[in-house]
């Protein structure tokens, strides 16, 4: 995975929940759709096959129902309960990779590496992400959006925190 230029995204957050539970809510469709995505958005999980080579397909709708975006992940590595690696893309409802609706230069593929470390009953989550096989324009578009993406994740992680609390 050394074909990554820029430093990409690096997010860390501690969750007051055991690592097994945190891993479960990232990999179980019953849980994933309840917290993943921007605040106020809803996620419809159409398919979620969490194994190397397996695929996630989901449809995200904005709170007002105006925006509908499909996403596809192809899982590369699954090591319960400590690591999950997937390539994320925008897609159509059939799972064909398409350009992001908001930016023609957004990278087609983004590699995400999630690691979970248990620390005294809590879990330290680290999420690293960045474009793969990206052109200079795509890399620049990703780098320009990184601060907004990181901010978006704050809301997502807040929803994750609330969901984890409801499960304990």
N, CA, C and O of each residue as an XYZ file, in Angstrom:
672
protein
N       0.831     -1.191      0.000
C       0.000      0.000      0.000
C       0.875      1.254      0.000
O       0.508      2.263      0.602
N       2.002      1.199     -0.654
C       2.903      2.342     -0.601
C       2.632      3.334     -1.726
O       3.357      4.317     -1.875
N       1.572      3.078     -2.534
C       1.279      4.012     -3.623
C       0.409      5.171     -3.136
O      -0.347      5.762     -3.907
N       0.526      5.482     -1.863
C      -0.229      6.579     -1.290
C       0.662      7.803     -1.223
O       1.708      7.783     -0.574
N       0.244      8.884     -1.901
C       1.039     10.108     -1.788
C       0.642     10.792     -0.487
O       0.736     10.152      0.561
N       0.210     12.035     -0.481
C      -0.124     12.810      0.728
C      -0.229     11.989      2.006
O      -0.181     10.761      1.947
N      -0.367     12.618      3.129
C      -0.388     11.835      4.365
C      -1.776     11.273      4.649
O      -1.954     10.468      5.563
N      -2.762     11.706      3.855
C      -4.104     11.174      4.054
C      -4.701     11.661      5.352
O      -4.333     12.713      5.875
N      -5.616     10.888      5.853
C      -6.379     11.250      7.038
C      -5.947     10.352      8.186
O      -5.757      9.150      7.996
N      -5.792     10.914      9.358
C      -5.463     10.112     10.528
C      -6.328     10.593     11.684
O      -6.184     11.723     12.148
N      -7.224      9.730     12.144
C      -8.145     10.080     13.227
C      -7.970      9.104     14.368
O      -7.832      7.899     14.159
N      -7.978      9.644     15.593
C      -7.897      8.777     16.777
C      -8.992      9.191     17.738
O      -9.281     10.377     17.893
N      -9.604      8.202     18.386
C     -10.624      8.518     19.376
C     -10.753      7.355     20.355
O     -10.670      6.187     19.975
N     -10.956      7.702     21.617
C     -11.150      6.661     22.629
C     -12.644      6.476     22.868
O     -13.396      7.445     22.971
N     -13.061      5.214     22.956
C     -14.463      4.894     23.228
C     -14.558      4.102     24.523
O     -13.740      3.225     24.804
N     -15.568      4.433     25.293
C     -15.771      3.777     26.577
C     -16.563      2.487     26.361
O     -17.715      2.367     26.780
N     -15.915      1.523     25.696
C     -16.570      0.249     25.372
C     -15.478     -0.770     25.085
O     -14.389     -0.411     24.637
N     -15.771     -2.050     25.346
C     -14.779     -3.087     25.050
C     -14.542     -3.224     23.537
O     -15.435     -2.980     22.726
N     -13.339     -3.612     23.195
C     -12.935     -3.709     21.789
C     -13.845     -4.636     20.969
O     -14.170     -4.323     19.823
N     -14.254     -5.767     21.542
C     -15.112     -6.710     20.807
C     -16.407     -6.026     20.368
O     -16.884     -6.242     19.254
N     -16.968     -5.203     21.248
C     -18.221     -4.512     20.917
C     -17.988     -3.468     19.821
O     -18.785     -3.348     18.890
N     -16.897     -2.721     19.939
C     -16.596     -1.701     18.934
C     -16.417     -2.371     17.569
O     -16.928     -1.877     16.565
N     -15.693     -3.493     17.531
C     -15.500     -4.215     16.274
C     -16.844     -4.701     15.730
O     -17.110     -4.618     14.531
N     -17.678     -5.205     16.624
C     -18.976     -5.742     16.202
C     -19.838     -4.676     15.521
O     -20.461     -4.946     14.495
N     -19.875     -3.461     16.092
C     -20.743     -2.441     15.499
C     -20.198     -1.901     14.171
O     -20.927     -1.244     13.428
N     -18.924     -2.172     13.867
C     -18.343     -1.816     12.564
C     -18.603     -2.895     11.518
O     -18.498     -2.630     10.321
N     -18.941     -4.113     11.957
C     -18.986     -5.241     11.025
C     -20.337     -5.950     10.974
O     -20.515     -6.871     10.177
N     -21.281     -5.541     11.802
C     -22.599     -6.172     11.841
C     -23.622     -5.206     11.241
O     -23.811     -4.107     11.760
N     -24.295     -5.615     10.132
C     -25.236     -4.713      9.463
C     -26.361     -4.221     10.376
O     -26.892     -3.130     10.173
N     -26.723     -5.021     11.376
C     -27.763     -4.604     12.321
C     -27.347     -3.349     13.088
O     -28.186     -2.530     13.464
N     -26.045     -3.215     13.313
C     -25.518     -2.083     14.075
C     -25.028     -0.958     13.165
O     -25.310      0.214     13.415
N     -24.293     -1.315     12.109
C     -23.595     -0.339     11.278
C     -24.522      0.758     10.746
O     -24.178      1.940     10.771
N     -25.684      0.357     10.273
C     -26.629      1.322      9.707
C     -27.202      2.294     10.725
O     -27.779      3.315     10.349
N     -27.054      1.993     12.000
C     -27.642      2.841     13.042
C     -26.767      4.022     13.436
O     -27.250      4.962     14.068
N     -25.493      3.989     13.076
C     -24.617      5.088     13.503
C     -23.715      5.655     12.422
O     -23.266      6.794     12.545
N     -23.431      4.895     11.357
C     -22.451      5.334     10.366
C     -22.987      6.482      9.506
O     -24.145      6.469      9.089
N     -22.143      7.459      9.252
C     -22.485      8.535      8.329
C     -22.633      9.871      9.020
O     -22.553      9.964     10.245
N     -22.851     10.915      8.218
C     -22.982     12.260      8.778
C     -24.202     12.359      9.682
O     -25.174     11.619      9.524
N     -24.133     13.286     10.631
C     -25.257     13.500     11.549
C     -26.535     13.797     10.773
O     -26.537     14.590      9.831
N     -27.616     13.149     11.182
C     -28.904     13.401     10.550
C     -29.163     12.567      9.309
O     -30.304     12.466      8.857
N     -28.123     11.970      8.753
C     -28.309     11.144      7.555
C     -28.755      9.746      7.975
O     -28.507      9.315      9.100
N     -29.413      9.050      7.058
C     -29.776      7.664      7.353
C     -29.018      6.761      6.390
O     -28.702      7.150      5.265
N     -28.734      5.552      6.853
C     -27.996      4.596      6.028
C     -28.791      3.313      5.908
O     -29.192      2.706      6.901
N     -29.006      2.921      4.680
C     -29.680      1.675      4.362
C     -28.617      0.673      3.942
O     -27.996      0.839      2.893
N     -28.398     -0.363      4.740
C     -27.386     -1.363      4.396
C     -28.038     -2.411      3.496
O     -28.906     -3.163      3.939
N     -27.620     -2.455      2.238
C     -28.187     -3.394      1.275
C     -27.447     -4.725      1.347
O     -28.051     -5.793      1.256
N     -26.124     -4.641      1.512
C     -25.299     -5.843      1.543
C     -24.099     -5.566      2.444
O     -23.506     -4.489      2.374
N     -23.741     -6.531      3.287
C     -22.558     -6.346      4.122
C     -21.928     -7.703      4.391
O     -22.368     -8.452      5.263
N     -20.892     -7.999      3.624
C     -20.212     -9.285      3.701
C     -18.772     -9.008      4.145
O     -17.879     -8.804      3.321
N     -18.567     -9.005      5.478
C     -17.279     -8.587      6.026
C     -16.308     -9.754      6.081
O     -16.229    -10.481      7.072
N     -15.573     -9.913      4.988
C     -14.497    -10.899      4.866
C     -13.608    -10.415      3.736
O     -14.064     -9.642      2.893
N     -12.338    -10.851      3.690
C     -11.471    -10.404      2.599
C     -12.121    -10.702      1.244
O     -12.488    -11.842      0.962
N     -12.258     -9.669      0.413
C     -12.918     -9.822     -0.882
C     -14.422     -9.584     -0.820
O     -15.074     -9.456     -1.857
N     -14.973     -9.525      0.379
C     -16.405     -9.279      0.553
C     -16.744     -7.816      0.318
O     -15.870     -6.950      0.323
N     -18.042     -7.555      0.111
C     -18.474     -6.224     -0.279
C     -19.568     -5.696      0.639
O     -20.439     -6.438      1.094
N     -19.498     -4.392      0.896
C     -20.580     -3.650      1.541
C     -21.194     -2.757      0.470
O     -20.480     -2.129     -0.311
N     -22.526     -2.707      0.440
C     -23.222     -1.783     -0.442
C     -24.306     -1.099      0.380
O     -25.134     -1.757      1.009
N     -24.288      0.217      0.365
C     -25.256      0.948      1.170
C     -25.699      2.229      0.505
O     -25.026      2.765     -0.375
N     -26.856      2.711      0.950
C     -27.450      3.918      0.399
C     -27.657      4.917      1.528
O     -28.348      4.630      2.505
N     -27.058      6.084      1.386
C     -27.150      7.111      2.412
C     -28.061      8.230      1.931
O     -27.945      8.710      0.804
N     -28.980      8.638      2.821
C     -29.884      9.737      2.481
C     -29.694     10.856      3.481
O     -29.527     10.619      4.677
N     -29.723     12.087      2.974
C     -29.627     13.242      3.864
C     -30.925     13.365      4.663
O     -31.956     12.803      4.292
N     -30.854     14.102      5.753
C     -32.005     14.252      6.657
C     -33.264     14.710      5.914
O     -34.368     14.250      6.205
N     -33.085     15.624      4.948
C     -34.247     16.135      4.212
C     -34.626     15.246      3.027
O     -35.575     15.543      2.301
N     -33.876     14.149      2.834
C     -34.190     13.208      1.764
C     -33.787     13.706      0.380
O     -34.051     13.046     -0.624
N     -33.146     14.874      0.332
C     -32.800     15.489     -0.946
C     -31.612     14.815     -1.617
O     -31.560     14.703     -2.841
N     -30.650     14.363     -0.799
C     -29.448     13.767     -1.357
C     -29.437     12.276     -1.081
O     -29.637     11.834      0.051
N     -29.200     11.513     -2.131
C     -29.087     10.068     -2.006
C     -27.751      9.669     -2.628
O     -27.490      9.953     -3.797
N     -26.913      9.012     -1.838
C     -25.611      8.583     -2.348
C     -25.384      7.117     -2.013
O     -25.621      6.676     -0.888
N     -24.926      6.382     -2.996
C     -24.584      4.973     -2.789
C     -23.093      4.837     -2.553
O     -22.290      5.572     -3.127
N     -22.734      3.893     -1.707
C     -21.332      3.644     -1.420
C     -21.045      2.163     -1.425
O     -21.898      1.335     -1.105
N     -19.824      1.855     -1.796
C     -19.380      0.458     -1.858
C     -18.044      0.352     -1.142
O     -17.166      1.192     -1.335
N     -17.886     -0.685     -0.312
C     -16.587     -0.984      0.295
C     -16.223     -2.384     -0.161
O     -17.079     -3.265     -0.245
N     -14.963     -2.578     -0.451
C     -14.455     -3.924     -0.680
C     -13.461     -4.202      0.439
O     -12.424     -3.547      0.543
N     -13.793     -5.179      1.270
C     -12.949     -5.495      2.423
C     -11.690     -6.221      1.970
O     -11.749     -7.150      1.165
N     -10.535     -5.778      2.507
C      -9.245     -6.371      2.139
C      -8.719     -7.265      3.251
O      -8.185     -8.347      3.007
N      -8.883     -6.789      4.466
C      -8.320     -7.495      5.624
C      -9.323     -7.423      6.761
O      -9.857     -6.354      7.057
N      -9.579     -8.557      7.398
C     -10.490     -8.594      8.542
C      -9.826     -9.415      9.636
O      -9.691    -10.633      9.515
N      -9.412     -8.744     10.701
C      -8.806     -9.427     11.848
C      -9.594     -9.047     13.095
O      -9.303     -8.047     13.750
N     -10.609     -9.872     13.414
C     -11.409     -9.572     14.605
C     -10.570     -9.788     15.854
O      -9.810    -10.755     15.901
N     -10.669     -8.943     16.857
C     -11.418     -7.675     16.904
C     -10.513     -6.458     16.753
O     -10.810     -5.397     17.302
N      -9.406     -6.597     16.012
C      -8.444     -5.495     16.083
C      -8.207     -4.720     14.799
O      -7.687     -3.605     14.856
N      -8.569     -5.269     13.635
C      -8.217     -4.561     12.404
C      -9.205     -4.832     11.283
O      -9.696     -5.946     11.100
N      -9.478     -3.760     10.536
C     -10.380     -3.836      9.398
C      -9.796     -2.928      8.321
O      -9.524     -1.755      8.578
N      -9.603     -3.466      7.112
C      -9.065     -2.672      6.013
C     -10.030     -2.795      4.844
O     -10.402     -3.900      4.447
N     -10.435     -1.645      4.291
C     -11.347     -1.678      3.157
C     -11.060     -0.530      2.196
O     -10.495      0.499      2.566
N     -11.476     -0.750      0.938
C     -11.393      0.285     -0.082
C     -12.809      0.820     -0.282
O     -13.747      0.060     -0.526
N     -12.945      2.127     -0.175
C     -14.249      2.783     -0.203
C     -14.402      3.563     -1.504
O     -13.480      4.249     -1.943
N     -15.583      3.447     -2.114
C     -15.871      4.153     -3.367
C     -17.321      4.605     -3.372
O     -18.162      4.056     -2.660
N     -17.597      5.610     -4.184
C     -18.994      5.920     -4.479
C     -19.436      4.939     -5.546
O     -18.626      4.502     -6.364
N     -20.731      4.584     -5.545
C     -21.197      3.604     -6.515
C     -22.633      3.911     -6.927
O     -23.287      4.793     -6.372
N     -23.104      3.151     -7.923
C     -24.529      3.183     -8.236
C     -25.193      2.066     -7.431
O     -24.518      1.352     -6.689
N     -26.505      1.910     -7.571
C     -27.199      0.914     -6.738
C     -26.811     -0.529     -7.066
O     -27.119     -1.446     -6.304
N     -26.129     -0.730     -8.209
C     -25.645     -2.082     -8.550
C     -24.248     -2.349     -7.990
O     -23.744     -3.469     -8.073
N     -23.625     -1.309     -7.417
C     -22.281     -1.496     -6.884
C     -21.179     -1.172     -7.877
O     -20.009     -1.448     -7.613
N     -21.539     -0.584     -9.028
C     -20.519     -0.136     -9.979
C     -19.917      1.171     -9.467
O     -20.643      2.082     -9.069
N     -18.582      1.258     -9.481
C     -17.908      2.447     -8.972
C     -18.164      3.639     -9.888
O     -18.027      3.542    -11.107
N     -18.537      4.769     -9.281
C     -18.791      5.995    -10.039
C     -18.037      7.158     -9.384
O     -17.510      7.033     -8.279
N     -17.999      8.274    -10.083
C     -17.405      9.496     -9.537
C     -18.283     10.041     -8.418
O     -19.503      9.874     -8.436
N     -17.660     10.687     -7.452
C     -18.418     11.323     -6.373
C     -19.316     12.403     -6.974
O     -18.889     13.155     -7.851
N     -20.571     12.478     -6.496
C     -21.490     13.465     -7.074
C     -21.082     14.911     -6.786
O     -21.524     15.823     -7.485
N     -20.258     15.132     -5.784
C     -19.923     16.495     -5.367
C     -18.620     17.029     -5.962
O     -18.357     18.228     -5.873
N     -17.794     16.162     -6.569
C     -16.502     16.620     -7.086
C     -15.968     15.643     -8.123
O     -15.664     14.496     -7.794
N     -15.849     16.089     -9.388
C     -15.368     15.194    -10.454
C     -13.926     14.742    -10.243
O     -13.480     13.779    -10.867
N     -13.191     15.436     -9.362
C     -11.803     15.043     -9.089
C     -11.644     14.211     -7.825
O     -10.524     13.861     -7.453
N     -12.763     13.888     -7.154
C     -12.644     13.069     -5.949
C     -12.103     11.694     -6.339
O     -12.550     11.118     -7.331
N     -11.144     11.157     -5.574
C     -10.567      9.840     -5.926
C     -11.645      8.748     -6.001
O     -12.602      8.740     -5.227
N     -11.459      7.832     -6.951
C     -12.404      6.723     -7.108
C     -12.291      5.737     -5.950
O     -13.278      5.121     -5.548
N     -11.074      5.593     -5.419
C     -10.857      4.603     -4.359
C     -10.102      5.217     -3.186
O      -9.084      5.886     -3.362
N     -10.618      4.977     -1.999
C      -9.945      5.431     -0.784
C      -9.728      4.230      0.120
O     -10.662      3.500      0.451
N      -8.481      4.044      0.509
C      -8.132      2.936      1.390
C      -8.320      3.376      2.837
O      -7.825      4.432      3.232
N      -9.024      2.585      3.621
C      -9.232      2.867      5.039
C      -8.639      1.746      5.874
O      -8.844      0.566      5.593
N      -7.903      2.132      6.901
C      -7.325      1.146      7.825
C      -7.804      1.494      9.231
O      -7.451      2.535      9.785
N      -8.603      0.615      9.787
C      -9.155      0.805     11.129
C      -8.442     -0.142     12.084
O      -8.404     -1.351     11.855
N      -7.872      0.412     13.161
C      -7.293     -0.456     14.184
C      -7.916     -0.118     15.531
O      -8.195      1.042     15.836
N      -8.125     -1.150     16.320
C      -8.736     -1.013     17.639
C      -7.801     -1.596     18.682
O      -7.392     -2.753     18.586
N      -7.466     -0.785     19.681
C      -6.608     -1.254     20.779
C      -7.379     -1.193     22.081
O      -7.983     -0.174     22.415
N      -7.351     -2.295     22.813
C      -8.022     -2.347     24.121
C      -7.123     -1.694     25.166
O      -5.940     -2.019     25.269
N      -7.692     -0.771     25.942
C      -6.940     -0.135     27.022
C      -7.819     -0.021     28.256
O      -8.669      0.865     28.347
N      -7.608     -0.921     29.200
C      -8.365     -0.936     30.459
C      -9.873     -0.842     30.235
O     -10.549      0.012     30.808
N     -10.380     -1.728     29.397
C     -11.822     -1.789     29.168
C     -12.338     -0.757     28.176
O     -13.499     -0.794     27.769
N     -11.461      0.160     27.796
C     -11.838      1.136     26.775
C     -11.169      0.742     25.474
O     -10.311     -0.141     25.451
N     -11.565      1.400     24.383
C     -10.995      1.073     23.081
C     -10.448      2.329     22.424
O     -11.145      3.335     22.298
N      -9.195      2.255     22.008
C      -8.603      3.339     21.238
C      -8.747      2.991     19.766
O      -8.198      1.997     19.290
N      -9.499      3.830     19.049
C      -9.748      3.614     17.634
C      -8.816      4.530     16.831
O      -8.686      5.718     17.125
N      -8.181      3.958     15.827
C      -7.372      4.739     14.894
C      -7.890      4.444     13.494
O      -7.998      3.287     13.089
N      -8.208      5.502     12.765
C      -8.670      5.342     11.385
C      -7.762      6.158     10.478
O      -7.632      7.373     10.627
N      -7.137      5.459      9.533
C      -6.275      6.107      8.547
C      -6.909      5.920      7.189
O      -7.395      4.837      6.863
N      -6.904      6.985      6.391
C      -7.491      6.847      5.067
C      -6.789      7.722      4.060
O      -6.278      8.791      4.393
N      -6.768      7.262      2.826
C      -6.179      8.057      1.764
C      -6.424      7.416      0.417
O      -6.679      6.216      0.315
N      -6.344      8.242     -0.621
C      -6.600      7.735     -1.973
C      -5.557      6.713     -2.407
O      -4.391      6.792     -2.019
N      -5.992      5.753     -3.217
C      -5.038      4.842     -3.849
C      -5.207      4.987     -5.358
O      -6.292      5.300     -5.848
N      -4.125      4.756     -6.077
C      -4.123      4.873     -7.543
C      -4.687      6.223     -7.987
O      -5.396      6.301     -8.990
N      -4.375      7.279     -7.244
C      -4.959      8.587     -7.524
C      -4.060      9.427     -8.423
O      -2.833      9.356     -8.346
N      -4.701     10.226     -9.280
C      -3.970     11.211    -10.079
C      -3.602     12.377     -9.158
O      -4.075     12.453     -8.024
N      -2.762     13.278     -9.650
C      -2.373     14.458     -8.862
C      -3.596     15.303     -8.530
O      -3.690     15.844     -7.428
N      -4.538     15.425     -9.473
C      -5.765     16.205     -9.256
C      -6.628     15.561     -8.174
O      -7.188     16.242     -7.315
N      -6.721     14.236     -8.237
C      -7.526     13.518     -7.237
C      -6.917     13.651     -5.851
O      -7.625     13.861     -4.866
N      -5.597     13.527     -5.786
C      -4.907     13.664     -4.501
C      -5.130     15.071     -3.947
O      -5.379     15.238     -2.753
N      -5.040     16.077     -4.810
C      -5.233     17.475     -4.393
C      -6.659     17.693     -3.886
O      -6.865     18.389     -2.892
N      -7.638     17.101     -4.563
C      -9.040     17.233     -4.146
C      -9.231     16.604     -2.763
O      -9.916     17.162     -1.905
N      -8.616     15.436     -2.560
C      -8.720     14.755     -1.262
C      -8.065     15.590     -0.167
O      -8.642     15.787      0.903
N      -6.861     16.078     -0.440
C      -6.137     16.867      0.557
C      -6.912     18.131      0.926
O      -6.942     18.526      2.092
N      -7.541     18.768     -0.070
C      -8.294     19.994      0.181
C      -9.519     19.721      1.055
O      -9.914     20.568      1.856
N     -10.116     18.541      0.899
C     -11.332     18.201      1.646
C     -11.048     17.558      3.002
O     -11.945     17.452      3.838
N      -9.798     17.126      3.225
C      -9.465     16.389      4.447
C      -9.953     17.041      5.745
O     -10.503     16.345      6.598
N      -9.767     18.364      5.921
C     -10.252     18.975      7.168
C     -11.768     18.827      7.335
O     -12.253     18.608      8.445
N     -12.516     18.949      6.224
C     -13.971     18.792      6.299
C     -14.359     17.343      6.588
O     -15.289     17.073      7.348
N     -13.634     16.427      5.971
C     -13.888     15.001      6.197
C     -13.633     14.668      7.669
O     -14.423     13.966      8.299
N     -12.529     15.174      8.206
C     -12.191     14.935      9.610
C     -13.287     15.500     10.520
O     -13.659     14.879     11.515
N     -13.793     16.671     10.171
C     -14.865     17.288     10.950
C     -16.137     16.446     10.876
O     -16.833     16.270     11.876
N     -16.432     15.932      9.691
C     -17.595     15.065      9.502
C     -17.510     13.829     10.382
O     -18.511     13.364     10.927
N     -16.292     13.304     10.509
C     -16.095     12.113     11.337
C     -16.371     12.388     12.811
O     -16.754     11.481     13.550
N     -16.178     13.637     13.244
C     -16.505     13.968     14.640
C     -17.962     13.627     14.929
O     -18.270     13.007     15.947
N     -18.859     14.034     14.032
C     -20.283     13.744     14.187
C     -20.579     12.255     14.121
O     -21.391     11.731     14.883
N     -19.902     11.582     13.191
C     -20.086     10.133     13.047
C     -19.639      9.414     14.321
O     -20.318      8.510     14.808
N     -18.478      9.835     14.856
C     -17.953      9.194     16.063
C     -18.831      9.488     17.281
O     -18.916      8.673     18.200
N     -19.477     10.640     17.283
C     -20.426     10.958     18.355
C     -21.610      9.983     18.308
O     -22.066      9.485     19.338
N     -22.093      9.725     17.092
C     -23.186      8.769     16.916
C     -22.750      7.367     17.320
O     -23.524      6.610     17.906
N     -21.493      7.025     16.998
C     -20.944      5.733     17.385
C     -20.898      5.619     18.909
O     -21.256      4.588     19.478
N     -20.450      6.698     19.559
C     -20.371      6.722     21.015
C     -21.750      6.477     21.648
O     -21.882      5.687     22.583
N     -22.760      7.158     21.131
C     -24.135      6.992     21.644
C     -24.650      5.577     21.396
O     -25.319      4.995     22.250
N     -24.334      5.029     20.221
C     -24.788      3.678     19.908
C     -24.127      2.661     20.834
O     -24.783      1.749     21.338
N     -22.823      2.825     21.052
C     -22.106      1.909     21.954
C     -22.696      1.976     23.360
O     -22.864      0.945     24.011
N     -23.012      3.187     23.835
C     -23.588      3.344     25.168
C     -24.925      2.613     25.275
O     -25.248      2.036     26.313
N     -25.701      2.647     24.182
C     -27.015      1.977     24.193
C     -26.902      0.469     24.193
O     -27.875     -0.227     24.484
N     -25.708     -0.052     23.865
C     -25.521     -1.509     23.766
C     -24.905     -2.114     25.024
O     -24.672     -3.321     25.077
N     -24.637     -1.286     26.038
C     -23.945     -1.809     27.224
C     -24.827     -1.763     28.462
O     -24.396     -2.165     29.542
